[in-house]
């Protein structure tokens, strides 16, 4: 009986001990579980680079995060499946099944450490690597490793596998200031990670293991050795076949870092500053066209001069969407001041406003494209314009006057329609004309005496191309959900119709004239209506053109406003305009004539009031009894020695004959101080050379003489 009692007592003690051990294990597990539940997770949604995307979602430009790091957002569907398979095979084969820690991998790593006395392979899962990246603490000490394991288990409880894998793809280090697979693919391969070769995938698996010692721009040989080991390993695991292995081993590794995309640099920077709270913005820009026009600008600028820049703006005038915006030939060229966005810099527009002047005259019934108009020396209340070539064509058709960009006919028509109306119609088109000293508009604005931007001129020509109706330019597509949540308005919800800038018939008449304008080297226009312009002193050269769908504007010049001798719109800007249209794609035909157009082959076929543009000033002068105004001295064509070459200098005496006082004298367009009712004036030139002397009397009659002073 005693023996039986001892047996039962031993059994009860064993049962009690077993129960105690079970209780301790269960209690430990409960405690560990509670500890894991109580673990605070670092933010698994890091701040990522702001992305500027084109109309089709292609990357135009990313911006860095704090510290100058590139950390681009990425999703699993944006990464090559072959790379993902290779990553899991090398780093974490049981990623989809473990709970954050892989005991088999840890035991294997520990055994290798004991046998070899060094780390042969790591036991960290991808989840543990994410934990280390999120926390940023070292895991070389035991306490750090335990903290990493605890955080990995907590991550697995609260995030799904795809979220954890995405966090790794976003944060993994790839050398220098590169974080995440998307930034690495762009920097080392110049491509998105959506399509990767086996060799490229292996490089992207190898780099995070030793991001600095294997950097391609530091030690490409070390990177190649690591890549080849990974390729051979995944080949043994069946991830790639023999053919893929052989091809991948022959593929070179990258040796330099590529620049990140930076298309539409000025536009994207401006919109990023306007909406810094947005992580991405979808623009109306077409990345392919933008790239082609940027290359065009970079290729053409050197031939224009060392400090000459170039800007282009391409717009769909039907919708108002900006398809390409090139602010300078090179944003990093300090010599050309490439950091200035010349699509938005106010400049003198030269002759580019003449189409609107003629359109207003057509609208008012003052002229018809086939009407005759005089191109002769004329004065307009003290303003004496001259043609660009200082020649006069005599009697020409209005069509020919606009195509040749003659100044006298344009100012005559502007005098009839009024410069205030011209400025008002510019504002209707969406332009913001800047007048000197905020003065009221005068006749000089018709020849460039006003400040306008390239964007302003594109708005104006878009209105003409649309049949006279203004359209707002748009740079951003519909707002994203993030933008809507932040209350950021979308730029494009529907085509915004602006106020009328010109009558439909007048706009079509202007377009038909511009479609026949002389081209550089007399090449065919290809269905493009265009106008060139050159500002005073050869400071700006312009070319603006449109077809039935698009309008493109070109500006060339020095951003600092310095003259560039020989910089003329027809020679410098127009060839770039036609090349830009060639890069745009097939032409869209200009619209056919609207109802109500008065067709005529010549002035003789027009009604009598439209056969000739009437000039009331000349009519008054012809009816006067005063003798014809003349410059009695100096006679035109004379060479006069005033001792200017020797530095002595002397006054030039000017004498008027005929005409009606008061008289106004000009030297090279600048007024000469005088007694208004005296027929003699005196002027001191500032140096030798040709000078144009102009004289206007009280009735508006004008005379001129060109002389050479020595």
VODO-936782 format. One record per residue (C-alpha): residue number from 1; chain; x, y, z. Coordinates in steps of 0.1 Angstrom, whole numbers, plus 5000, padded with zeros to 4 digits. Example, Ala and Ser with C-alpha at 12.3 -4.5 7.8 and 13.67 -1.06 7.14 Angstrom:
VODO-936782
1:A:5123:4955:5078 .
2:A:5137:4989:5071 .
***
This chain:
VODO-936782
1:A:5000:5000:5000 .
2:A:5029:5023:5008 .
3:A:5044:5017:4974 .
4:A:5011:5024:4957 .
5:A:5008:5057:4976 .
6:A:5043:5068:4966 .
7:A:5035:5062:4930 .
8:A:5004:5083:4931 .
9:A:5021:5111:4950 .
10:A:5049:5111:4923 .
11:A:5022:5112:4896 .
12:A:5004:5141:4912 .
13:A:5036:5160:4916 .
14:A:5044:5154:4879 .
15:A:5009:5166:4870 .
16:A:5012:5196:4892 .
17:A:5046:5205:4877 .
18:A:5034:5200:4842 .
19:A:5004:5222:4849 .
20:A:5027:5248:4864 .
21:A:5049:5247:4833 .
22:A:5019:5250:4810 .
23:A:5006:5279:4830 .
24:A:5040:5296:4828 .
25:A:5042:5290:4790 .
26:A:5006:5302:4785 .
27:A:5012:5331:4808 .
28:A:5044:5340:4789 .
29:A:5026:5338:4755 .
30:A:4998:5359:4768 .
31:A:5023:5384:4782 .
32:A:5042:5385:4749 .
33:A:5009:5388:4730 .
34:A:4999:5417:4753 .
35:A:5033:5433:4748 .
36:A:5030:5430:4710 .
37:A:4995:5445:4711 .
38:A:5008:5474:4732 .
39:A:5036:5481:4709 .
40:A:5034:5516:4693 .
41:A:5040:5514:4656 .
42:A:5061:5541:4639 .
43:A:5044:5559:4610 .
44:A:5044:5533:4582 .
45:A:5032:5560:4557 .
46:A:5064:5581:4552 .
47:A:5066:5615:4536 .
48:A:5072:5608:4500 .
49:A:5084:5629:4471 .
50:A:5058:5651:4455 .
51:A:5052:5640:4419 .
52:A:5043:5661:4389 .
53:A:5026:5639:4363 .
54:A:5016:5646:4327 .
55:A:4981:5641:4313 .
56:A:4986:5604:4309 .
57:A:5002:5598:4344 .
58:A:5038:5598:4332 .
59:A:5064:5613:4355 .
60:A:5074:5648:4346 .
61:A:5093:5657:4377 .
62:A:5097:5645:4414 .
63:A:5107:5667:4443 .
64:A:5129:5656:4472 .
65:A:5117:5652:4508 .
66:A:5134:5666:4539 .
67:A:5171:5661:4539 .
68:A:5173:5661:4501 .
69:A:5163:5624:4499 .
70:A:5145:5609:4469 .
71:A:5117:5587:4482 .
72:A:5091:5582:4455 .
73:A:5057:5566:4462 .
74:A:5053:5531:4447 .
75:A:5026:5504:4446 .
76:A:5030:5467:4439 .
77:A:5014:5470:4405 .
78:A:5041:5495:4395 .
79:A:5069:5470:4400 .
80:A:5080:5442:4377 .
81:A:5067:5408:4390 .
82:A:5100:5392:4382 .
83:A:5118:5415:4405 .
84:A:5093:5408:4433 .
85:A:5097:5371:4428 .
86:A:5135:5375:4430 .
87:A:5133:5397:4461 .
88:A:5112:5372:4480 .
89:A:5133:5342:4469 .
90:A:5165:5359:4482 .
91:A:5153:5379:4512 .
92:A:5123:5361:4526 .
93:A:5111:5328:4510 .
94:A:5083:5323:4536 .
95:A:5072:5359:4536 .
96:A:5036:5351:4527 .
97:A:5032:5325:4555 .
98:A:5052:5336:4586 .
99:A:5039:5360:4613 .
100:A:5067:5385:4610 .
101:A:5096:5362:4622 .
102:A:5108:5331:4605 .
103:A:5121:5307:4632 .
104:A:5138:5284:4606 .
105:A:5157:5314:4591 .
106:A:5168:5326:4626 .
107:A:5180:5290:4636 .
108:A:5199:5287:4603 .
109:A:5216:5320:4608 .
110:A:5225:5312:4644 .
111:A:5239:5278:4635 .
112:A:5260:5293:4607 .
113:A:5273:5319:4631 .
114:A:5283:5292:4656 .
115:A:5300:5270:4630 .
116:A:5318:5297:4610 .
117:A:5323:5323:4637 .
118:A:5309:5350:4615 .
119:A:5275:5360:4599 .
120:A:5270:5339:4568 .
121:A:5234:5348:4561 .
122:A:5209:5370:4579 .
123:A:5178:5357:4596 .
124:A:5158:5389:4592 .
125:A:5125:5387:4573 .
126:A:5113:5415:4551 .
127:A:5089:5425:4579 .
128:A:5119:5427:4603 .
129:A:5138:5449:4578 .
130:A:5108:5471:4575 .
131:A:5107:5474:4613 .
132:A:5144:5484:4613 .
133:A:5138:5510:4585 .
134:A:5108:5524:4603 .
135:A:5125:5527:4637 .
136:A:5160:5536:4624 .
137:A:5178:5518:4653 .
138:A:5208:5494:4650 .
139:A:5201:5457:4653 .
140:A:5236:5446:4660 .
141:A:5230:5444:4697 .
142:A:5206:5418:4712 .
143:A:5183:5444:4727 .
144:A:5180:5460:4692 .
145:A:5173:5427:4676 .
146:A:5146:5418:4702 .
147:A:5130:5452:4696 .
148:A:5130:5446:4659 .
149:A:5114:5412:4664 .
150:A:5087:5427:4687 .
151:A:5080:5455:4661 .
152:A:5079:5430:4632 .
153:A:5053:5409:4651 .
154:A:5033:5440:4658 .
155:A:5034:5450:4621 .
156:A:5021:5417:4610 .
157:A:4991:5420:4634 .
158:A:4981:5454:4621 .
159:A:4991:5454:4584 .
160:A:4985:5430:4556 .
161:A:5014:5415:4536 .
162:A:5010:5438:4506 .
163:A:5012:5469:4529 .
164:A:5044:5456:4545 .
165:A:5060:5447:4511 .
166:A:5050:5482:4498 .
167:A:5066:5498:4529 .
168:A:5099:5479:4521 .
169:A:5097:5490:4484 .
170:A:5093:5526:4495 .
171:A:5119:5528:4522 .
172:A:5147:5504:4513 .
173:A:5181:5521:4509 .
174:A:5198:5521:4475 .
175:A:5229:5543:4481 .
176:A:5234:5580:4488 .
177:A:5201:5598:4491 .
178:A:5180:5571:4473 .
179:A:5152:5554:4491 .
180:A:5128:5529:4475 .
181:A:5129:5508:4444 .
182:A:5113:5535:4422 .
183:A:5139:5561:4430 .
184:A:5167:5535:4425 .
185:A:5153:5523:4391 .
186:A:5152:5559:4379 .
187:A:5186:5568:4392 .
188:A:5205:5537:4382 .
189:A:5187:5526:4350 .
190:A:5168:5558:4339 .
191:A:5135:5539:4338 .
192:A:5104:5531:4359 .
193:A:5106:5497:4377 .
194:A:5075:5484:4359 .
195:A:5097:5465:4334 .
196:A:5130:5452:4346 .
197:A:5154:5427:4332 .
198:A:5167:5398:4353 .
199:A:5200:5416:4357 .
200:A:5184:5448:4367 .
201:A:5162:5430:4392 .
202:A:5192:5414:4407 .
203:A:5210:5447:4411 .
204:A:5180:5461:4429 .
205:A:5179:5431:4452 .
206:A:5217:5434:4460 .
207:A:5219:5471:4467 .
208:A:5199:5473:4499 .
209:A:5221:5446:4514 .
210:A:5251:5469:4513 .
211:A:5239:5502:4498 .
212:A:5271:5522:4501 .
213:A:5298:5496:4495 .
214:A:5280:5483:4464 .
215:A:5270:5517:4449 .
216:A:5274:5515:4411 .
217:A:5291:5549:4409 .
218:A:5317:5538:4436 .
219:A:5324:5501:4432 .
220:A:5306:5486:4402 .
221:A:5328:5455:4405 .
222:A:5316:5447:4440 .
223:A:5280:5452:4428 .
224:A:5286:5429:4398 .
225:A:5299:5401:4421 .
226:A:5269:5405:4444 .
227:A:5245:5406:4414 .
228:A:5260:5375:4399 .
229:A:5257:5355:4432 .
230:A:5220:5365:4434 .
231:A:5214:5355:4398 .
232:A:5230:5321:4404 .
233:A:5210:5316:4436 .
234:A:5176:5324:4420 .
235:A:5186:5301:4391 .
236:A:5191:5272:4415 .
237:A:5157:5280:4431 .
238:A:5140:5280:4397 .
239:A:5131:5317:4395 .
240:A:5149:5322:4362 .
241:A:5159:5296:4336 .
242:A:5193:5289:4319 .
243:A:5187:5313:4290 .
244:A:5178:5342:4314 .
245:A:5208:5335:4336 .
246:A:5232:5335:4307 .
247:A:5218:5367:4293 .
248:A:5218:5384:4327 .
249:A:5254:5375:4335 .
250:A:5265:5392:4302 .
251:A:5246:5424:4310 .
252:A:5268:5452:4323 .
253:A:5260:5469:4356 .
254:A:5254:5506:4358 .
255:A:5284:5528:4366 .
256:A:5269:5562:4369 .
257:A:5238:5578:4384 .
258:A:5213:5592:4360 .
259:A:5194:5625:4366 .
260:A:5158:5623:4376 .
261:A:5132:5635:4351 .
262:A:5127:5673:4351 .
263:A:5104:5681:4323 .
264:A:5086:5715:4322 .
265:A:5110:5726:4350 .
266:A:5096:5762:4354 .
267:A:5059:5752:4352 .
268:A:5062:5723:4377 .
269:A:5082:5744:4402 .
270:A:5056:5771:4401 .
271:A:5027:5747:4406 .
272:A:5046:5729:4434 .
273:A:5051:5762:4452 .
274:A:5014:5771:4447 .
275:A:5002:5737:4462 .
276:A:5030:5723:4484 .
277:A:5004:5703:4504 .
278:A:4997:5680:4474 .
279:A:5017:5647:4470 .
280:A:5010:5646:4433 .
281:A:4996:5669:4406 .
282:A:4983:5658:4372 .
283:A:4991:5684:4346 .
284:A:4978:5690:4310 .
285:A:5013:5686:4297 .
286:A:5021:5659:4271 .
287:A:5054:5645:4283 .
288:A:5064:5633:4248 .
289:A:5058:5667:4232 .
290:A:5074:5685:4261 .
291:A:5106:5665:4258 .
292:A:5107:5671:4220 .
293:A:5103:5708:4223 .
294:A:5128:5711:4251 .
295:A:5153:5693:4229 .
296:A:5144:5717:4201 .
297:A:5151:5747:4223 .
298:A:5184:5733:4236 .
299:A:5195:5726:4200 .
300:A:5186:5760:4186 .
301:A:5197:5783:4213 .
302:A:5235:5780:4207 .
303:A:5231:5793:4172 .
304:A:5213:5824:4184 .
305:A:5241:5836:4207 .
306:A:5259:5827:4239 .
307:A:5235:5847:4261 .
308:A:5203:5843:4241 .
309:A:5175:5822:4255 .
310:A:5144:5807:4240 .
311:A:5109:5799:4252 .
312:A:5080:5779:4237 .
313:A:5044:5775:4246 .
314:A:5021:5750:4229 .
315:A:4983:5750:4236 .
316:A:4953:5732:4225 .
317:A:4931:5762:4217 .
318:A:4899:5742:4216 .
319:A:4902:5733:4253 .
320:A:4928:5758:4265 .
321:A:4950:5730:4278 .
322:A:4988:5737:4279 .
323:A:5005:5708:4261 .
324:A:5041:5720:4265 .
325:A:5058:5748:4283 .
326:A:5095:5755:4278 .
327:A:5106:5784:4300 .
328:A:5142:5785:4288 .
329:A:5167:5767:4266 .
330:A:5184:5753:4297 .
331:A:5172:5759:4333 .
332:A:5208:5754:4346 .
333:A:5225:5778:4322 .
334:A:5234:5809:4342 .
335:A:5248:5826:4312 .
336:A:5214:5826:4295 .
337:A:5197:5831:4329 .
338:A:5179:5799:4323 .
339:A:5163:5800:4357 .
340:A:5139:5827:4345 .
341:A:5106:5815:4330 .
342:A:5104:5835:4298 .
343:A:5069:5823:4291 .
344:A:5057:5846:4319 .
345:A:5082:5875:4316 .
346:A:5067:5908:4302 .
347:A:5085:5919:4270 .
348:A:5078:5942:4240 .
349:A:5057:5922:4216 .
350:A:5069:5940:4185 .
351:A:5045:5936:4156 .
352:A:5026:5907:4170 .
353:A:4996:5928:4179 .
354:A:4989:5939:4143 .
355:A:4965:5910:4136 .
356:A:4942:5923:4164 .
357:A:4944:5958:4150 .
358:A:4934:5947:4115 .
359:A:4907:5925:4130 .
360:A:4892:5955:4148 .
361:A:4892:5974:4115 .
362:A:4875:5945:4097 .
363:A:4850:5943:4126 .
364:A:4842:5981:4123 .
365:A:4838:5980:4085 .
366:A:4868:6004:4082 .
367:A:4887:5980:4059 .
368:A:4885:5947:4040 .
369:A:4914:5924:4033 .
370:A:4914:5936:3997 .
371:A:4909:5973:4004 .
372:A:4938:5996:3993 .
373:A:4958:6015:4019 .
374:A:4987:6039:4017 .
375:A:5022:6030:4030 .
376:A:5038:6064:4029 .
377:A:5056:6087:4054 .
378:A:5030:6099:4078 .
379:A:5028:6115:4112 .
380:A:5001:6109:4138 .
381:A:4998:6138:4163 .
382:A:5035:6138:4169 .
383:A:5041:6101:4165 .
384:A:5061:6092:4134 .
385:A:5063:6055:4127 .
386:A:5086:6040:4101 .
387:A:5087:6006:4086 .
388:A:5113:5980:4098 .
389:A:5133:5983:4066 .
390:A:5128:6021:4064 .
391:A:5113:6016:4030 .
392:A:5077:6024:4018 .
393:A:5055:6003:3995 .
394:A:5031:6030:3984 .
395:A:4996:6018:3977 .
396:A:4991:5982:3988 .
397:A:4962:5960:3997 .
398:A:4953:5956:4034 .
399:A:4961:5919:4031 .
400:A:4995:5926:4017 .
401:A:5001:5953:4044 .
402:A:4995:5928:4072 .
403:A:5015:5900:4055 .
404:A:5045:5923:4050 .
405:A:5040:5937:4086 .
406:A:5040:5973:4074 .
407:A:5039:5998:4102 .
408:A:5023:6029:4086 .
409:A:4991:6011:4076 .
410:A:4988:5994:4110 .
411:A:4991:6027:4129 .
412:A:4966:6043:4105 .
413:A:4941:6016:4113 .
414:A:4949:6018:4150 .
415:A:4943:6055:4149 .
416:A:4909:6048:4134 .
417:A:4898:6020:4159 .
418:A:4915:6036:4189 .
419:A:4944:6022:4211 .
420:A:4920:6021:4241 .
421:A:4899:5995:4223 .
422:A:4931:5975:4214 .
423:A:4941:5974:4251 .
424:A:4905:5964:4261 .
425:A:4904:5935:4236 .
426:A:4938:5923:4249 .
427:A:4923:5921:4284 .
428:A:4893:5903:4270 .
429:A:4917:5877:4256 .
430:A:4931:5872:4291 .
431:A:4963:5892:4286 .
432:A:4975:5917:4311 .
433:A:4992:5945:4291 .
434:A:5017:5966:4310 .
435:A:5019:6002:4299 .
436:A:5049:6025:4307 .
437:A:5044:6045:4339 .
438:A:5007:6033:4339 .
439:A:5000:6058:4311 .
440:A:4969:6055:4289 .
441:A:4975:6035:4258 .
442:A:4987:6054:4228 .
443:A:4994:6045:4192 .
444:A:5029:6032:4201 .
445:A:5013:6000:4216 .
446:A:5005:5989:4181 .
447:A:5042:5985:4173 .
448:A:5053:5970:4207 .
449:A:5051:5999:4231 .
450:A:5035:5977:4258 .
451:A:5046:5948:4280 .
452:A:5031:5914:4273 .
453:A:5042:5878:4281 .
454:A:5045:5849:4257 .
455:A:5015:5834:4275 .
456:A:4995:5866:4268 .
457:A:5002:5864:4231 .
458:A:4993:5827:4230 .
459:A:4960:5836:4246 .
460:A:4954:5863:4220 .
461:A:4962:5840:4190 .
462:A:4941:5812:4206 .
463:A:4911:5836:4205 .
464:A:4917:5844:4169 .
465:A:4921:5807:4160 .
466:A:4888:5799:4178 .
467:A:4869:5824:4157 .
468:A:4873:5854:4181 .
469:A:4863:5838:4214 .
470:A:4887:5838:4243 .
471:A:4896:5806:4262 .
472:A:4913:5803:4296 .
473:A:4947:5785:4296 .
474:A:4947:5755:4319 .
475:A:4978:5737:4333 .
476:A:4962:5711:4357 .
477:A:4937:5684:4350 .
478:A:4908:5674:4372 .
479:A:4915:5675:4409 .
480:A:4924:5643:4426 .
481:A:4906:5630:4457 .
482:A:4934:5644:4478 .
483:A:4930:5678:4462 .
484:A:4893:5678:4466 .
485:A:4897:5668:4503 .
486:A:4920:5698:4507 .
487:A:4897:5721:4489 .
488:A:4920:5728:4460 .
489:A:4900:5738:4429 .
490:A:4905:5719:4397 .
491:A:4918:5739:4367 .
492:A:4898:5719:4341 .
493:A:4862:5709:4347 .
494:A:4849:5721:4314 .
495:A:4861:5744:4286 .
496:A:4858:5779:4299 .
497:A:4844:5802:4272 .
498:A:4857:5837:4275 .
499:A:4843:5870:4262 .
500:A:4844:5878:4225 .
501:A:4878:5892:4214 .
502:A:4868:5896:4177 .
503:A:4838:5891:4155 .
504:A:4839:5857:4140 .
505:A:4841:5870:4104 .
506:A:4869:5894:4114 .
507:A:4889:5866:4131 .
508:A:4885:5843:4101 .
509:A:4897:5871:4078 .
510:A:4928:5877:4099 .
511:A:4936:5840:4100 .
512:A:4932:5837:4062 .
513:A:4957:5866:4058 .
514:A:4982:5851:4082 .
515:A:4980:5817:4065 .
516:A:4995:5834:4034 .
517:A:5023:5853:4052 .
518:A:5058:5850:4037 .
519:A:5077:5821:4054 .
520:A:5115:5817:4061 .
521:A:5132:5807:4029 .
522:A:5098:5808:4012 .
523:A:5089:5773:4024 .
524:A:5053:5762:4024 .
525:A:5033:5771:4056 .
526:A:5017:5737:4058 .
527:A:4984:5752:4068 .
528:A:4997:5773:4096 .
529:A:4986:5809:4101 .
530:A:5014:5828:4118 .
531:A:5028:5862:4126 .
532:A:5063:5873:4135 .
533:A:5075:5903:4155 .
534:A:5107:5921:4164 .
535:A:5109:5946:4193 .
536:A:5128:5979:4192 .
537:A:5166:5975:4193 .
538:A:5165:5937:4184 .
539:A:5157:5928:4220 .
540:A:5129:5903:4213 .
541:A:5121:5880:4183 .
542:A:5086:5864:4182 .
543:A:5067:5839:4161 .
544:A:5031:5829:4170 .
545:A:5012:5805:4148 .
546:A:4981:5782:4148 .
547:A:4963:5756:4129 .
548:A:4928:5742:4134 .
549:A:4936:5728:4168 .
550:A:4968:5741:4183 .
551:A:4986:5774:4188 .
552:A:5024:5776:4195 .
553:A:5043:5807:4206 .
554:A:5081:5812:4203 .
555:A:5102:5839:4219 .
556:A:5139:5844:4216 .
557:A:5161:5871:4231 .
558:A:5183:5879:4261 .
559:A:5164:5877:4294 .
560:A:5183:5907:4306 .
561:A:5168:5928:4278 .
562:A:5201:5936:4261 .
563:A:5200:5941:4223 .
564:A:5210:5912:4200 .
565:A:5220:5927:4166 .
566:A:5203:5908:4138 .
567:A:5177:5891:4160 .
568:A:5146:5892:4138 .
569:A:5114:5873:4142 .
570:A:5112:5859:4107 .
571:A:5148:5847:4107 .
572:A:5152:5836:4144 .
573:A:5118:5826:4157 .
574:A:5098:5816:4127 .
575:A:5120:5786:4118 .
576:A:5117:5773:4154 .
577:A:5079:5777:4152 .
578:A:5077:5755:4121 .
579:A:5100:5729:4136 .
580:A:5078:5729:4167 .
581:A:5047:5723:4146 .
582:A:5066:5694:4129 .
583:A:5072:5679:4163 .
584:A:5036:5683:4173 .
585:A:5022:5659:4147 .
586:A:4998:5661:4118 .
587:A:4982:5695:4110 .
588:A:4946:5702:4117 .
589:A:4931:5722:4088 .
590:A:4921:5758:4095 .
591:A:4883:5763:4096 .
592:A:4863:5772:4065 .
593:A:4848:5806:4060 .
594:A:4819:5815:4083 .
595:A:4786:5828:4068 .
596:A:4785:5864:4058 .
597:A:4821:5868:4045 .
598:A:4823:5894:4017 .
599:A:4845:5877:3990 .
600:A:4864:5898:3966 .
601:A:4894:5892:3943 .
602:A:4905:5928:3944 .
603:A:4896:5962:3956 .
604:A:4877:5970:3924 .
605:A:4852:5942:3933 .
606:A:4844:5958:3967 .
607:A:4817:5984:3974 .
608:A:4830:6019:3969 .
609:A:4834:6027:4006 .
610:A:4856:5997:4011 .
611:A:4878:6000:3980 .
612:A:4902:6023:3998 .
613:A:4909:6029:4034 .
614:A:4902:6066:4040 .
615:A:4927:6087:4059 .
616:A:4910:6118:4072 .
617:A:4943:6134:4080 .
618:A:4956:6132:4045 .
619:A:4923:6144:4031 .
620:A:4924:6175:4053 .
621:A:4960:6181:4043 .
622:A:4952:6179:4006 .
623:A:4924:6204:4009 .
624:A:4945:6230:4026 .
625:A:4959:6260:4008 .
626:A:4993:6258:4025 .
627:A:5024:6248:4004 .
628:A:5035:6212:4007 .
629:A:5057:6205:4038 .
630:A:5093:6199:4030 .
631:A:5127:6197:4048 .
632:A:5146:6225:4032 .
633:A:5178:6216:4050 .
634:A:5195:6192:4052 .
635:A:5186:6176:4019 .
636:A:5180:6138:4019 .
637:A:5211:6118:4009 .
638:A:5236:6146:4019 .
639:A:5269:6139:4037 .
640:A:5275:6167:4062 .
641:A:5309:6172:4080 .
642:A:5302:6185:4115 .
643:A:5336:6175:4129 .
644:A:5321:6146:4148 .
645:A:5350:6122:4140 .
646:A:5375:6145:4156 .
647:A:5354:6149:4187 .
648:A:5348:6187:4181 .
649:A:5311:6183:4175 .
650:A:5287:6210:4161 .
651:A:5250:6217:4158 .
652:A:5230:6207:4128 .
653:A:5207:6234:4115 .
654:A:5173:6221:4105 .
655:A:5150:6242:4082 .
656:A:5114:6237:4072 .
657:A:5096:6249:4040 .
658:A:5059:6250:4035 .
659:A:5034:6233:4058 .
660:A:5014:6248:4087 .
661:A:5029:6255:4121 .
662:A:5034:6243:4148 .
663:A:5063:6221:4137 .
664:A:5077:6190:4155 .
665:A:5112:6177:4146 .
666:A:5125:6142:4153 .
667:A:5160:6126:4150 .
668:A:5159:6088:4147 .
669:A:5124:6089:4162 .
670:A:5133:6110:4192 .
671:A:5118:6146:4195 .
672:A:5141:6176:4192 .
673:A:5135:6206:4215 .
674:A:5123:6235:4194 .
675:A:5102:6267:4193 .
676:A:5070:6253:4178 .
677:A:5062:6281:4155 .
678:A:5098:6286:4143 .
679:A:5108:6271:4109 .
680:A:5144:6266:4121 .
681:A:5156:6242:4147 .
682:A:5191:6232:4160 .
683:A:5202:6197:4171 .
684:A:5235:6184:4184 .
685:A:5241:6148:4174 .
686:A:5259:6124:4198 .
687:A:5281:6108:4171 .
688:A:5288:6102:4134 .
689:A:5266:6080:4112 .
690:A:5233:6079:4094 .
691:A:5204:6098:4109 .
692:A:5167:6101:4099 .
693:A:5153:6136:4103 .
694:A:5115:6137:4104 .
695:A:5092:6167:4105 .
696:A:5055:6170:4112 .
697:A:5034:6201:4109 .
698:A:5002:6212:4126 .
699:A:4979:6194:4101 .
700:A:4997:6161:4105 .
701:A:5016:6163:4072 .
702:A:5051:6148:4074 .
703:A:5084:6149:4056 .
704:A:5117:6131:4062 .
705:A:5153:6131:4051 .
706:A:5181:6106:4057 .
707:A:5217:6121:4059 .
708:A:5251:6110:4069 .
709:A:5269:6130:4096 .
710:A:5307:6131:4098 .
***
